[in-house]
Structures are given as structure tokens and as C-alpha cells.
Amino acid sequence: QYMEAAQNPDMDKYRIPQGTAKQMLLYDEAPVYRLLPSGSEKIAPIAAISTGLWYENYREFAIAPEDLGALDKLIRRETDRLTGNLPQLHKNEERRPAPER
């Protein structure tokens, strides 16, 4: 239903919110597509920032079904960050001395 409500839907993809699109582009974990009247267009991470993409008219985004794993990874990372569950270091990495300079 979320994709159906898009101004320019692409039923072969999963629509994601703009904030999620920004994070996925920041971490460069999976391709993000911009939903346009002419069809979906893959966004290069650097182009999203250098072109001011977030301020243009068409600000609806999507990912391909095969990239849902990357979305799950992002959700887990953000949930852990918000709940304070930071990844634990392995025992042999815990107290490694800092290299001298």
C-alpha cells in the first residue's frame, strides 16, 4: 500500500522513506532508486549530495526486492544504536593496546 500511494509508483520495488534512503546511500549498502514519472532511476551516493537531491520535486525512493537484506541490516543497526546495544568486541580485541606513534 505504501508504494501504491507514491506519486510515481514502481510496483517492482519497495518504497522507502527519504530518511531511510539517505542512510542507505550514506552507508552505500544497496542501490537506492528515485521514483520519477519516467520510471525509477538508480542514484549514485555522491550524486545525491552534490546535486541537492533532497530538495528537488521528486523525493520518493525505493529499493529492489533483492536488497531487502540491506534494509534489515540498517534497521538492526539503528535499533541497536537507539537502545544502546552496541556490538561487543571479541575477547582478544577488548583491551588491545593502542599503537605508539
Phi, psi and omega in degrees: 000328181296318179291322180298333180278354181291151177295323180230076186291149172229101188290354177271358183232171177252122180288140179231153178293159181302318180298321178293319178300318179300314181294319180295324176290322179300314181275351178050047183269334182201154177296139176244139182244143175262132181273115182240164177301328181276356182128180181277145182233127179292137182255130172279134183308316183291326180293328180299325182273315185290336182262359182068035185309324186291348183252003181277172183296313185268101183239045175247138189228160182208164172232160179281153180305324181290350180258013178296333176298321178293325177293319176300318180298317178297317180296317178298316181298315180291321177297315178298319180296316182289329181266357179080012178272081180281148180300138180275141176283152174293154185303324182284350179257349189301308186239050178286128181294147178289140179294144179282148180252000000 
